[in-house]
């Protein structure tokens, strides 16, 4: 539970978990990742990748994800209803796991063994 709270999830009075991105979490994220160019990282990935956004249509986010998905050798965008980065695996893991299993069943495991993981 400590890790969940450190990374910005809070439990409400009715037992639900909600995003509570706290200042210390935002500061730590910015300090660690602000200078990273994810475009450079994604372009170097040669293993199959999956991007799991929520199912809502956010035009700017869709544009960004579409451009990022073109950089790796193999990448697929799969919308998962209710997905919330990075907590979906904790709050509602079943839809996330189903999306990943479907992705892997498309022969991704075979293609991983034939490639290097980075250039």
C-alpha positions as CSV (number, residue, x, y, z in Angstrom):
1,X,0.0,0.0,0.0
2,X,2.9,2.4,0.7
3,X,4.1,2.2,-2.9
4,X,0.6,3.0,-4.2
5,X,0.4,6.1,-2.0
6,X,3.9,7.2,-2.9
7,X,3.0,7.1,-6.6
8,X,-0.2,9.1,-6.2
9,X,-3.3,7.0,-5.6
10,X,-5.5,7.8,-2.6
11,X,-8.3,5.9,-1.1
12,X,-11.6,7.7,-0.7
13,X,-14.0,7.3,2.2
14,X,-16.1,4.8,0.2
15,X,-13.1,2.6,-0.5
16,X,-12.5,3.7,-4.1
17,X,-9.0,4.6,-5.3
18,X,-8.5,7.8,-7.2
19,X,-5.6,9.7,-8.8
20,X,-4.0,11.9,-6.3
21,X,-0.8,13.0,-8.1
22,X,0.9,14.7,-5.2
23,X,3.5,17.5,-5.5
24,X,6.4,15.3,-4.4
25,X,5.5,12.7,-7.1
26,X,5.2,15.3,-9.8
27,X,8.5,16.9,-8.7
28,X,10.3,13.5,-8.7
29,X,8.9,12.7,-12.1
30,X,9.9,16.0,-13.6
31,X,13.4,15.8,-12.1
32,X,13.9,12.3,-13.4
33,X,12.2,12.4,-16.9
34,X,12.0,16.1,-17.9
35,X,15.2,15.9,-20.1
36,X,14.3,12.6,-21.7
37,X,13.1,12.5,-25.3
38,X,10.8,9.6,-25.5
39,X,10.9,9.9,-29.3
40,X,14.6,8.8,-29.1
41,X,13.8,5.9,-26.8
42,X,10.9,4.6,-28.9
43,X,12.8,4.8,-32.1
44,X,15.5,2.4,-30.6
45,X,13.0,-0.2,-29.5
46,X,13.0,-3.3,-31.7
47,X,10.8,-5.6,-29.7
48,X,7.0,-5.5,-30.2
49,X,5.4,-2.7,-28.2
50,X,1.9,-2.0,-27.1
51,X,0.5,1.4,-26.0
52,X,-2.6,1.1,-23.7
53,X,-4.5,4.5,-23.5
54,X,-8.0,4.8,-22.3
55,X,-10.9,4.6,-24.7
56,X,-11.7,8.3,-24.6
57,X,-11.0,10.4,-27.7
58,X,-8.5,13.1,-26.8
59,X,-7.4,14.5,-30.1
60,X,-4.0,15.8,-29.0
61,X,-3.2,12.6,-27.1
62,X,-4.3,10.5,-30.1
63,X,-2.0,12.5,-32.4
64,X,1.0,12.1,-30.0
65,X,0.4,8.3,-29.5
66,X,0.0,7.8,-33.3
67,X,3.3,9.5,-33.9
68,X,5.1,7.6,-31.1
69,X,3.6,4.3,-32.4
70,X,5.3,4.8,-35.8
71,X,8.8,5.0,-34.3
72,X,9.4,1.4,-33.0
73,X,9.8,-1.5,-35.4
74,X,6.4,-2.9,-34.3
75,X,3.9,-1.0,-32.2
76,X,0.2,-1.2,-31.7
77,X,-2.2,1.2,-29.9
78,X,-5.0,-0.7,-28.0
79,X,-7.6,1.4,-26.2
80,X,-8.5,0.0,-22.8
81,X,-11.7,1.5,-21.3
82,X,-10.9,3.3,-18.0
83,X,-7.1,3.0,-18.4
84,X,-5.3,5.5,-16.3
85,X,-1.5,5.7,-16.5
86,X,0.2,4.1,-14.5
87,X,-2.4,2.8,-12.1
88,X,-4.7,0.7,-14.3
89,X,-2.6,-2.4,-13.5
90,X,-3.4,-1.9,-9.8
91,X,-7.0,-0.6,-10.0
92,X,-8.5,-2.8,-12.7
93,X,-5.9,-5.2,-14.0
94,X,-8.2,-7.6,-16.0
95,X,-8.8,-5.3,-19.0
96,X,-5.1,-4.4,-19.2
97,X,-4.1,-8.1,-19.0
98,X,-6.6,-9.1,-21.7
99,X,-5.3,-6.5,-24.0
100,X,-1.7,-7.6,-23.5
101,X,-2.6,-11.3,-23.9
102,X,-4.4,-10.6,-27.2
103,X,-1.3,-8.6,-28.3
104,X,1.0,-11.5,-27.4
105,X,-1.2,-14.0,-29.1
106,X,-0.7,-12.2,-32.5
107,X,2.7,-14.0,-32.8
108,X,4.5,-11.3,-30.9
109,X,6.4,-13.8,-28.8
110,X,7.8,-15.4,-32.0
111,X,8.9,-12.1,-33.4
112,X,10.7,-11.1,-30.2
113,X,12.9,-14.2,-30.3
114,X,14.0,-13.3,-33.8
115,X,15.1,-9.7,-33.0
116,X,17.5,-7.9,-30.8
117,X,15.9,-5.7,-28.1
118,X,17.9,-2.5,-28.9
119,X,20.2,-1.1,-31.5
